[in-house]
Amino acid sequence: MSDLSEFVTLSDTTLTTDSKRVAKHFNKRHADVLRAIESLECSAAYRERNFALTMGDVPGPKGAVRQEPLHLMTKDGFVFLVMGFRGAKAAAIKEQYIEAFNAMADQLQQIGMSLWDKRLELEKRDATSFMWASFGSKRMLERRRELPNIKETRDRLDHEMQPSLLGAAKETA
């Protein structure tokens, strides 16, 4: 496992790193990392959100300081970049990413199963209510009082069970 804390920093509320730190961590020349970032095949909007070109100080001989290009990047930019890297460190990060993705998928499945259980219980309650209502007017009145609650709960559960992929895409756009 790779220790990401050595080159990932918290900037405001966003995890960030820079091309110099990435180069050091992966034992690459900084110029090669800059070239890799520039050659990423991502949309202009994605590049704008996740990579910021800036200038960084580089110490020179006799205390002199010069400026050189440096890319600041978000966590998403970092992952996008590293997915194209090779080697043991890159493989470790890819494995961690896949494990985190799978853990989140398992969590979502558990939540979904719980919602399905609630929905099935609601359907049983609705069917029982309907059956009893057919036995007389008193039960029919109880059914009329209970039906709005059943419909409201069904709508809420249906909404919670449907992942909002379009909403998630809009949020990341």
N, C-alpha and C positions, 0 to 999 in steps of 0.2 A: 504494500500500500504506500502511496505517495502522500507526503505531508504538504497539503496545499497552503497551510498557514504561512509558509515561508515566502510566498509571493502574492498571495491574495490579501487585499486590504479592504477595510470598510470605509467607503467614502459617502458621507451622509448616511443614507439607509441602503446604499447599493454596494454589492461586492464588486470590486474592480481589481485589475492588475494592469501591468504595462508590458510593452514588447521587450523591454530590457530585462525585466524579471523573468519573463517567459523564456527568453534566450538563455539566461543563466541556468534556470531550472532544468531545461532540456538539453543543456550542453551544446547549444547552437550559436552560431555567429549572429549578432544582432541584425546585421544586414540581411541575413537569410530569413529571419523572422519577419522583418519589415517587408521583404519581397513576398513571403507567403501571405501576409495580410493583404497586400495590394493585389495579389492574384486570386483572392477568394472569389468564388462565383456565387455571390449573394446579391440580393436586390440593393439598390441605392438606399432605399428606406431602412433596410436592415443594417447596412453599413453605417448609416448616419446615427441610428439608435445605439449601436454597440461598439463602434470604433471611433475614436477621436484623435486626429493627428495633431500633435503639439510639438514643442521643442523642449528638450531636456538638457540639463547641464552635464558636461563630461569633463572630469578633471584632466588637465594636460600637464606637460612638463613644467617644473618650477612654479607650481601653484596656479598656472594659467587655467582658465575655464573656457571651454568652447561649447557651442550649442549644436545639437544634432537632433534629427527627427525622432519622434517617439510616439507610439500609438498607445493611448489609454483605451482599455476595453472593459466591457461589462462581463459578468459571468457567462452570459449567453454568447458573447463574442469570443470569449476564451474557449468555451466548449466547441464552438463552430471551428475555430482555428485548430485546436488540438486534435479534433477528429481526423484531420488530414496528416497528422504527425505519425511517425513510426518509432519503434523502440520500446523498451521495457517501461519507461516512465509514462509514455503516451498510452500504452496498453493498460497500465494500472488505472489511469484516469478514466479510460473508456469503460473498464470493468466496473469501477465505482459508479459511473454514470448509469450504466445498465442496471446495476443492483438497486440504485436509488429509484430508477424508473419502475422496476418490477415491484419494489416495496410499495410505491405509491399506487400502482395498478391493483395490488392485493388489497390495499386499504379501501380503494374505491369500490372494489367488488364486494367487500364486507358491508360497506354502507349500502350498496345496492341491494344485497340480499336481505338486509334488515328492512329496507323499504318494501321489498317484495313481500316479506312476511306480513308487514302491516297491511299492505294492499290486499293480500289474500284473506286476512282476518276481517277486513272491512267488507269484502265481497260476501263472506259467510254471514256477517251481521245483516247485510242488505237482503240476502236471500231468505234468511230466517224471518226478518221483519215482513218481507213480502208474503211469505207463506202464512204467517199468523194473521196478517191483514185480511186474507181471503176468508177467514173464519167468522168475521162479524164486524159490525160497525165500530165497536169500541176499539178493536185492534186496528181498524182502518184509520181511526183518528190518531192512534199512537204512531202508525206508519207515516201519516202526513207530517206529524211533528218531528219525527226522526229523519225523514228523507232529506231536508236541506242540510243537516249536519253530515250525513253520509256523502252527499254530492260535494260539499265543500272539502271534506277530508279527501275524497277521491281526487278532486282537482289538485289539491296541494301535493298529494303523494305522486300523482302523475308528473307534476312540474318538477319535483325533487328528483324523480327517477330519470328524467331526460337530461343528459349532459348538454350544456349550451355551447356547442362547438362554434357556432357563428359568433356568439358573444365573446368567447375566448379569443377568437381570431381578431375581432374588433379591438379588444383590449391590447393585444400585442401589436396591432398595426400602428 
